[in-house]
Amino acid sequence: MVGGAVFVAPIGTALPADATTALDNAFSSLGYISEDGVTNNLERTSENIKAWGGDIVLSPQTEKTDTFTMTFIESLNETVLKAVYGEDNVTGALATGLTIKSNAKELEPAIWVIDMVMTGGYKKRVVIPNGKITSVGEISYTDNAAIGYEVTITGFTDANGDTHTEYISA
């Protein structure tokens, strides 16, 4: 892996359909991500059904979760702040002063795109058509580290039943 970028746009924005086409102008960059990159956790849970005597005869899937974890390290990026705290909870502008409110208002779902440049120059694009930040980790204010917002984005099913789509191109 050589590098990458993460973008966000409102639900309803045109979704990219390949790894290389320019994103719609509604997408905003979330700036630098920590060196840990992005972690995708595809978790499937099943429930074993046993026959008399204990043999497992069936194991239907009961749940599937699709999450992406990353740490935004641009704490002065207004797009990052609005993603983490909610669009309506960040007012003003960096040049004139920002006000950030932290409250229990539920965050809105959005479209998330993760673009990567892989070894050999291959491009990979992950499109999460209906994702929401469902967890924010501890925020540390220290002398020796960038302020980071570790987030978990949960992908919810779209009209096709998909939680994300991946595209790879030369």
Secondary structure, DSSP 8 states (H G I E B T S, - for coil): --EEEEEEEETTS----SSSS---TT-EE---B-TT--EEEEEEEE--EE-TTS-EEE--EEEEEEEEEEEE--TT-HHHHHHHH-GGGEEEETTTEEEE---S-----EEEEEEEE-GGG-EEEEEEEEEEEEEE------TTS---EEEEEEE---TTS-S-EEEEE-
